Amino acid sequence: MAKHPYYEAIRCRFLLHPLSGQPQIMSLLGNRSRLTGLTKELTNAWGETRNSWRDSKSEQFERRYMDELVSSVNVACGAIEQLDRVLAKLRKDCE
């Protein structure tokens, strides 16, 4: 069964810039790389701080914030990769 042209227009419209009507390029993988890079920078800075701050509070900080941050970033990166695959399929379907 053929899909109604209105349905196709609405479905594909979400990939167009709202003002220009031109296709938008969403760089999810670029943002993933940026998130990963910034997290690595923060982790390196924490490693340097950890060299001079060695007590129970620093261990608590690392477990509570740094470990949780790294874990959350890893989950987010996986989700970004999945979204990128979905967007690639949508782009292909709208061509």
C-alpha distances in whole Angstrom, upper triangle without the diagonal:
4,7,9,12,15,13,13,17,18,17,19,22,23,24,26,30,30,33,32,28,29,27,29,31,31,34,33,35,38,38,38,41,43,43,44,47,48,48,50,53,53,54,56,58,58,60,62,63,63,66,68,67,67,68,66,64,63,61,60,58,57,55,54,53,52,51,48,48,47,45,43,42,41,39,38,37,35,33,33,32,29,28,29,26,23,24,24,21,20,22,20,16,18,19
4,7,9,12,10,10,14,15,14,16,19,21,22,23,27,27,30,29,25,26,24,26,28,29,32,32,34,36,37,37,40,41,41,43,45,47,47,49,51,52,53,55,57,57,59,61,62,62,65,67,66,67,67,65,64,62,61,59,58,56,55,54,52,52,51,48,47,46,45,42,42,41,38,37,36,34,32,32,31,28,27,27,25,22,23,22,19,18,19,18,14,15,16
4,6,8,7,7,10,12,11,13,15,17,19,20,23,24,26,26,22,23,22,24,25,26,29,29,31,34,34,35,37,39,39,40,43,44,44,47,49,49,50,53,54,54,56,59,59,60,63,65,63,64,64,63,61,59,58,57,55,54,52,51,49,49,48,45,44,44,42,40,39,38,36,34,34,32,30,29,29,26,24,25,23,20,20,21,18,16,17,17,13,13,15
4,5,5,7,9,10,11,13,14,17,18,19,23,22,25,24,21,22,21,24,26,27,30,30,33,35,35,36,39,40,40,42,44,45,46,48,50,50,51,54,55,56,58,60,60,61,64,66,64,65,66,64,62,60,60,58,56,55,54,52,50,50,50,47,45,45,44,41,40,40,38,36,36,34,31,31,31,28,26,27,25,22,22,22,20,17,19,18,15,14,16
4,5,5,6,9,10,11,12,15,16,17,20,19,22,21,17,19,18,21,23,25,28,29,31,33,33,35,37,38,39,41,43,44,45,47,48,49,50,53,54,55,57,59,59,60,63,65,64,65,65,64,62,60,59,58,56,54,54,52,50,50,49,47,45,45,44,41,40,40,37,35,35,34,31,30,30,28,25,26,25,22,21,21,19,16,17,17,14,12,14
4,5,5,6,9,10,10,13,15,15,18,17,20,20,16,18,18,20,23,24,28,28,31,33,32,34,37,37,38,40,42,43,43,46,47,48,49,52,53,53,55,58,58,59,62,63,62,63,64,62,60,58,58,56,54,53,52,50,48,48,48,45,43,44,42,39,39,39,36,34,34,33,30,29,30,28,25,25,25,22,20,22,20,16,17,18,15,13,16
4,5,5,6,9,10,12,14,15,18,18,21,21,17,19,18,20,22,22,26,26,29,31,30,31,34,35,35,37,40,40,41,43,45,45,47,49,50,51,53,55,55,56,59,61,59,61,61,59,57,56,55,53,51,50,49,47,46,46,45,42,41,41,39,37,36,36,33,31,32,30,27,27,27,24,22,23,22,19,18,19,17,14,16,16,13,12,15
4,6,5,6,8,11,12,13,16,17,19,19,15,16,15,17,19,20,24,24,26,28,29,30,32,33,34,36,38,39,40,42,44,44,45,48,49,50,52,54,54,55,58,60,59,60,60,59,57,55,54,53,51,49,49,47,45,45,44,42,40,40,39,36,35,35,32,30,30,29,26,25,25,23,20,21,20,17,16,17,14,11,12,13,10,8,11
4,6,5,6,9,10,11,14,13,16,16,12,14,13,15,18,19,23,24,26,28,28,30,32,33,33,36,38,38,39,42,43,44,45,47,48,49,51,53,54,55,58,59,58,60,60,59,56,55,54,53,51,49,49,47,45,45,45,42,40,40,39,36,35,35,33,31,31,30,27,26,26,24,21,21,21,18,16,17,16,13,13,14,12,9,11
4,6,5,7,10,10,13,12,16,16,13,15,14,15,18,18,22,22,26,27,27,28,31,32,32,34,36,37,37,40,41,42,43,46,47,47,49,52,52,53,56,57,56,57,58,56,54,52,52,50,48,47,46,44,42,42,42,39,38,38,37,34,33,33,31,28,29,28,25,24,25,23,20,20,20,17,15,17,16,12,13,15,13,11,14
4,6,6,8,10,14,14,17,17,14,15,13,14,16,16,20,20,23,25,24,26,28,29,29,31,34,34,35,38,39,40,41,43,45,45,47,49,50,50,53,55,54,55,55,54,52,50,50,48,46,45,44,42,40,40,40,37,35,35,34,31,30,30,28,26,26,25,22,21,21,19,16,17,17,13,12,14,12,9,11,12,10,8,12
4,5,6,7,11,12,15,15,11,11,10,11,13,14,18,18,21,23,23,24,27,28,28,30,32,33,34,36,38,39,40,42,43,44,46,48,49,50,53,54,53,55,55,54,52,50,50,48,46,45,44,43,40,40,40,37,35,35,34,31,30,30,28,26,25,25,22,20,21,19,16,16,16,13,11,12,11,8,8,10,8,6,9
4,5,5,8,9,12,12,8,10,9,10,13,14,18,19,22,23,23,25,27,28,28,31,32,33,34,37,38,38,40,42,43,44,46,48,48,50,53,54,53,55,55,54,52,50,50,48,46,45,44,42,40,40,40,37,35,36,35,32,30,31,29,26,26,26,23,21,22,21,18,18,18,15,13,15,14,11,11,13,12,9,12
4,6,8,8,12,13,10,11,9,9,12,12,15,16,19,20,20,21,24,25,25,27,29,30,31,33,34,35,37,39,40,40,43,45,45,46,49,51,49,51,52,50,48,46,46,44,42,41,41,39,36,36,36,34,31,32,31,28,27,28,26,23,23,23,20,18,19,18,14,15,16,13,11,13,13,10,10,13,12,10,13
4,7,9,12,12,9,9,6,6,8,9,13,14,17,18,18,20,22,23,23,26,27,28,29,32,33,34,35,37,38,39,41,43,44,45,48,49,49,50,51,50,48,46,45,44,42,40,40,39,36,36,36,33,31,31,31,28,26,27,25,22,22,22,19,17,18,17,13,13,14,12,9,11,12,8,7,11,11,9,11
4,6,9,8,5,5,4,5,9,11,14,16,19,19,19,22,24,24,25,28,29,29,31,33,34,35,37,39,40,41,43,45,45,47,50,51,50,52,53,52,50,48,48,47,44,43,43,41,38,38,38,36,33,34,33,30,29,30,28,25,25,25,22,20,21,21,17,16,18,16,12,14,15,12,10,14,14,10,12
4,6,6,5,5,6,6,9,11,14,16,19,19,19,22,24,23,24,27,28,28,30,33,33,34,36,38,39,40,42,44,44,46,48,50,49,51,52,51,48,47,47,46,43,42,42,40,37,37,38,36,33,33,33,30,28,30,29,25,25,26,23,21,22,22,18,18,20,18,15,16,18,15,13,17,17,14,15
4,6,6,8,9,9,13,14,17,19,22,22,21,24,26,26,27,30,31,30,32,35,35,36,38,40,40,42,44,45,46,47,50,51,50,52,53,52,49,48,48,47,44,43,43,41,38,39,39,37,34,35,35,32,30,32,30,27,27,28,25,23,25,24,21,20,23,20,17,19,20,17,16,20,19,16,18
4,6,8,11,11,14,16,19,21,24,24,23,26,28,27,28,32,32,32,34,37,37,37,40,42,42,43,46,47,47,49,52,52,52,54,55,54,51,50,50,49,46,45,46,44,41,41,42,39,36,37,38,34,33,34,33,30,30,31,28,26,28,28,24,23,26,24,20,22,23,20,19,22,22,19,20
4,5,9,10,13,15,18,21,24,23,23,26,28,27,29,32,32,32,35,37,37,38,40,42,42,44,46,47,48,50,52,53,53,55,56,56,53,51,52,50,47,46,47,45,42,42,43,41,38,38,39,35,33,35,34,30,30,31,29,26,27,27,24,23,25,23,20,21,22,19,17,20,21,17,18
4,7,9,12,15,18,20,23,23,23,26,28,28,29,32,33,33,35,37,38,39,41,43,43,45,47,48,49,50,53,54,54,56,57,56,53,51,52,51,48,47,47,45,42,42,43,40,38,38,38,35,33,34,33,30,29,30,27,25,26,26,22,21,23,21,17,19,20,16,14,17,17,14,14
4,6,10,12,16,18,21,20,21,24,25,25,27,30,30,31,33,35,36,37,39,41,41,43,45,46,47,49,51,53,52,54,56,55,52,50,50,50,47,45,46,44,41,41,41,39,36,36,37,34,32,33,32,28,28,28,26,23,24,24,21,19,21,20,16,16,18,15,13,15,16,13,13
4,7,9,13,15,18,18,19,21,23,23,25,27,28,29,31,33,33,35,37,38,39,41,43,44,45,46,49,51,50,52,53,53,50,48,48,47,44,43,43,42,39,38,39,37,34,34,34,31,29,29,28,25,24,25,23,20,20,20,17,16,17,16,12,13,14,12,9,12,13,10,10
4,6,9,12,15,14,15,18,19,19,21,23,24,25,27,29,30,31,33,35,36,37,39,41,41,43,45,47,46,48,50,49,46,44,44,44,41,39,40,38,35,35,35,33,30,30,30,28,25,26,25,22,21,22,20,17,18,18,15,13,16,15,11,12,14,12,10,13,15,12,13
4,6,9,11,11,12,15,16,17,18,20,21,22,24,26,27,29,30,32,33,35,36,38,39,40,43,44,44,46,47,47,44,42,42,42,39,37,38,36,33,32,33,31,28,28,28,26,23,24,23,20,19,20,18,15,15,16,13,11,13,13,10,10,13,12,9,13,15,13,14
4,6,9,9,9,12,14,14,15,17,19,20,21,23,24,26,27,29,30,31,33,35,36,37,40,42,41,43,44,43,41,39,39,38,35,34,34,33,30,29,29,27,25,24,25,22,19,20,20,16,15,16,15,11,12,13,10,8,12,12,8,10,13,12,10,14,16,15,16
4,5,5,6,9,10,11,12,14,15,17,18,20,21,23,24,26,27,29,30,32,33,34,37,39,38,40,41,41,39,36,36,36,33,31,32,31,28,26,27,25,22,22,22,20,17,18,18,15,13,15,14,10,11,13,11,8,12,13,10,11,14,14,13,16,18,18,18
4,5,5,6,9,10,10,12,14,15,16,18,20,21,22,24,26,27,28,30,31,32,35,37,36,38,39,38,36,34,33,33,30,28,29,28,25,24,24,22,19,19,19,17,14,14,14,11,9,11,10,6,8,10,8,6,10,11,9,11,14,14,14,16,18,18,20
4,5,5,6,9,10,10,12,14,15,16,18,20,21,22,24,25,27,29,30,31,33,35,35,36,38,37,36,33,33,32,30,28,28,28,25,23,23,22,19,18,18,17,13,13,14,11,9,10,11,7,7,10,9,7,10,12,11,11,15,16,15,17,20,20,21
4,5,5,6,9,10,10,12,14,15,16,18,20,21,23,24,26,27,29,30,32,34,34,36,37,37,35,32,32,32,30,28,28,28,25,23,23,23,19,18,20,18,14,15,16,13,11,13,14,10,11,14,13,10,14,16,14,14,18,18,17,20,22,22,23
4,5,5,6,8,10,10,12,14,15,16,18,20,21,22,24,26,27,28,30,32,32,34,35,35,33,30,30,30,27,25,26,25,22,20,21,20,17,16,17,15,12,13,14,11,9,12,12,9,10,13,12,11,14,16,14,15,19,19,18,21,23,23,24
4,5,5,6,9,10,11,12,14,15,16,18,20,21,22,24,26,26,29,31,30,32,33,33,31,28,28,28,25,23,23,23,20,18,18,18,14,13,14,13,9,10,11,8,6,9,10,7,8,11,11,10,13,15,15,16,19,19,19,22,24,24,25
4,5,5,6,9,10,10,12,14,15,16,18,20,21,23,24,25,27,30,29,31,33,33,31,28,28,28,25,23,24,24,21,19,19,19,16,14,16,15,11,11,14,11,9,12,13,10,11,14,14,13,16,18,17,18,21,22,21,23,26,26,27
4,5,5,6,8,10,10,12,14,15,16,18,20,21,22,24,26,28,28,30,32,32,30,27,27,27,24,22,23,23,20,18,19,18,15,14,16,15,11,13,15,12,10,14,15,12,13,17,16,15,18,20,19,20,23,24,23,25,28,28,29
4,5,5,6,9,10,11,12,14,15,16,18,20,21,22,25,26,26,27,29,29,27,24,24,24,21,19,20,20,16,14,15,15,11,11,13,11,7,10,12,9,8,12,13,11,13,16,15,15,18,20,19,20,24,24,24,26,29,29,30
4,6,5,6,9,10,10,12,14,15,16,19,20,21,23,25,25,26,28,28,26,23,23,23,20,18,19,19,16,14,14,14,11,9,11,11,7,8,11,10,8,11,13,11,13,16,16,16,19,21,20,21,24,25,25,27,30,30,31
4,5,5,6,9,10,11,12,14,15,17,18,20,22,24,24,26,28,28,26,23,23,24,21,19,21,21,18,15,16,17,13,12,15,14,11,12,15,13,12,15,17,15,16,19,19,18,21,24,23,24,27,28,27,29,32,32,33
4,5,5,6,9,10,11,12,14,15,16,18,20,22,22,24,26,26,24,21,22,22,19,17,19,19,15,13,15,15,11,11,14,13,10,13,15,14,13,16,18,16,17,21,20,20,23,25,24,25,29,29,29,31,34,34,35
4,5,5,6,9,10,10,12,14,15,16,18,20,20,21,23,23,21,18,19,19,16,14,15,16,12,10,11,12,8,7,11,10,8,10,13,12,11,15,16,15,17,20,20,20,23,25,25,26,29,30,30,32,34,35,36
4,5,5,6,9,10,10,12,14,15,17,19,19,21,23,23,22,19,19,20,17,14,16,17,14,11,12,14,11,9,12,13,10,12,15,15,13,16,19,17,18,22,22,22,25,27,27,27,30,32,31,33,36,36,37
4,5,5,6,9,10,11,12,14,16,18,18,20,23,23,22,18,19,20,17,15,18,18,15,12,14,16,13,12,15,16,13,15,18,17,16,20,21,20,21,25,25,24,27,29,29,30,33,34,33,35,38,38,39
4,5,5,6,9,10,10,12,14,16,16,18,20,20,18,15,16,17,14,12,15,15,11,9,12,13,10,10,14,14,12,14,17,17,16,20,21,20,22,25,25,25,28,30,30,31,34,34,34,37,39,39,40
4,5,5,6,9,10,10,13,15,15,16,18,19,17,14,14,15,13,10,13,14,11,7,10,12,9,8,12,13,12,13,17,17,16,19,21,21,22,25,26,26,28,30,30,32,34,35,36,38,40,41,42
4,5,5,6,9,10,11,14,14,16,19,20,19,15,16,18,15,13,16,17,14,11,13,16,13,12,16,17,15,16,20,20,19,22,24,23,24,28,28,28,31,33,33,33,36,38,37,39,42,42,43
4,5,5,6,9,10,12,12,15,17,19,17,14,15,17,14,12,16,17,14,11,14,16,14,14,17,18,17,19,22,21,21,24,26,25,27,30,30,30,33,35,34,35,38,39,39,41,44,44,45
4,5,5,6,9,10,10,12,14,15,14,10,11,13,10,9,12,13,11,8,11,14,12,12,15,17,16,18,21,21,21,24,25,25,27,30,30,30,33,35,35,36,39,40,40,42,44,45,46
4,5,5,6,9,10,11,14,16,15,11,12,14,12,10,13,15,13,10,12,15,14,13,17,19,18,19,22,22,22,25,27,27,28,31,32,32,34,36,37,37,40,41,42,44,46,47,48
4,5,5,7,9,11,14,17,16,12,14,17,14,13,16,18,16,13,16,19,17,17,20,22,21,22,25,25,25,28,30,29,31,34,34,34,37,39,39,40,43,44,44,46,48,49,50
4,5,6,6,9,12,14,13,9,12,14,12,11,15,16,14,12,15,18,16,17,20,21,21,23,25,26,26,29,30,30,32,34,35,35,38,40,40,41,44,45,45,47,49,50,51
4,5,5,6,9,11,11,7,9,12,10,9,13,14,13,11,14,17,16,16,19,21,21,22,25,26,26,28,30,30,32,34,35,36,38,40,40,42,44,45,46,48,50,50,52
4,6,7,11,13,14,10,12,15,14,13,16,18,17,15,17,20,20,19,22,24,24,25,28,29,29,31,33,33,34,37,38,38,41,43,43,44,47,48,48,50,52,53,54
4,6,10,13,12,10,12,15,14,14,17,19,18,16,19,22,21,21,24,26,26,27,30,31,31,34,35,35,37,40,40,41,43,45,45,46,49,50,50,52,55,55,56
4,6,9,9,6,9,12,11,11,14,16,15,14,17,19,19,20,22,24,24,26,28,29,30,32,34,34,36,38,39,40,42,44,44,46,48,49,50,52,54,54,56
4,7,8,6,8,11,11,11,13,15,16,15,16,19,20,20,22,25,25,26,29,30,31,33,35,35,37,39,40,41,43,45,45,47,49,50,51,53,55,56,57
4,5,5,7,9,10,11,13,14,15,15,17,19,20,21,23,25,26,27,29,30,32,34,35,36,38,40,41,42,44,46,46,48,50,51,52,54,56,57,58
4,5,5,6,9,10,11,12,14,15,15,17,19,20,21,23,25,26,28,29,31,32,34,35,37,38,39,41,43,44,45,47,49,50,51,53,55,55,57
4,5,5,6,9,10,10,12,13,14,16,17,19,20,22,23,25,26,27,29,31,32,33,35,37,38,39,41,43,43,45,47,48,49,51,53,53,55
4,5,5,6,9,10,10,10,12,14,15,16,18,20,21,22,24,25,27,29,30,31,33,35,36,37,39,41,41,43,45,46,47,49,51,51,53
4,5,5,6,8,10,10,10,13,14,15,16,19,20,21,23,24,26,27,29,30,32,34,35,36,38,39,40,42,44,45,46,48,50,51,52
4,5,5,6,8,10,10,11,14,15,16,17,19,21,22,23,25,27,28,29,31,33,34,35,37,39,40,41,43,44,45,48,49,50,52
4,6,5,6,7,9,10,11,13,15,16,17,19,20,21,23,25,26,27,29,31,32,33,36,37,37,39,41,42,43,45,47,47,49
4,6,6,5,6,8,9,10,12,14,15,16,18,20,21,23,24,25,27,29,30,31,33,35,35,37,39,40,41,43,45,46,47
4,6,6,5,7,9,10,11,13,15,16,17,19,20,22,23,25,26,28,29,31,33,34,35,37,39,39,41,43,44,45,47
4,6,7,6,9,11,11,12,14,16,17,18,20,22,23,24,26,27,28,30,32,33,34,36,38,39,40,42,43,44,46
4,6,5,6,9,10,10,12,14,15,16,18,20,21,22,24,26,26,28,30,31,32,34,36,36,37,40,41,42,44
4,5,5,6,9,10,11,12,14,15,16,19,20,21,23,25,25,27,29,30,31,33,35,36,37,39,40,41,43
4,5,5,6,9,10,11,12,14,15,17,19,20,21,23,24,26,28,29,30,32,34,35,36,38,39,41,42
4,6,5,6,9,10,11,12,14,16,17,18,20,21,22,24,26,27,28,30,32,33,34,36,37,38,40
4,5,5,6,9,10,10,12,14,15,16,18,20,21,22,24,25,26,28,30,31,32,34,36,36,38
4,5,5,6,9,10,10,13,14,15,17,19,20,21,23,25,25,27,29,30,31,33,35,36,37
4,5,5,6,9,10,11,13,14,16,17,19,20,22,23,25,26,28,29,30,32,34,35,37
4,5,5,6,9,10,11,12,14,15,16,18,20,21,22,24,26,27,28,30,31,32,34
4,5,5,6,9,10,10,12,14,15,16,18,20,20,22,24,25,26,28,30,31,32
4,5,5,6,9,10,11,13,14,15,17,19,20,21,23,25,26,27,29,30,32
4,5,5,6,9,10,11,12,14,16,17,18,20,22,23,24,26,27,29,31
4,5,5,6,9,10,10,12,14,15,16,18,20,21,22,24,25,26,28
4,5,5,6,9,10,10,13,14,15,16,19,20,21,23,24,25,27
4,5,5,6,9,10,11,13,14,16,17,19,20,22,23,25,26
4,5,5,6,9,10,11,12,14,15,16,18,20,21,22,25
4,5,5,6,9,10,10,12,14,15,16,18,20,21,22
4,5,5,6,9,10,11,13,14,15,17,19,20,21
4,5,5,6,9,10,11,13,14,16,17,19,20
4,5,5,6,8,10,10,12,14,15,16,18
4,5,5,6,9,10,10,12,14,15,17
4,5,5,6,9,10,11,12,14,16
4,5,5,6,9,10,10,12,15
4,5,5,6,8,10,10,12
4,5,5,6,9,10,11
4,5,5,6,9,10
4,5,5,6,9
4,5,5,6
4,5,5
4,6
4
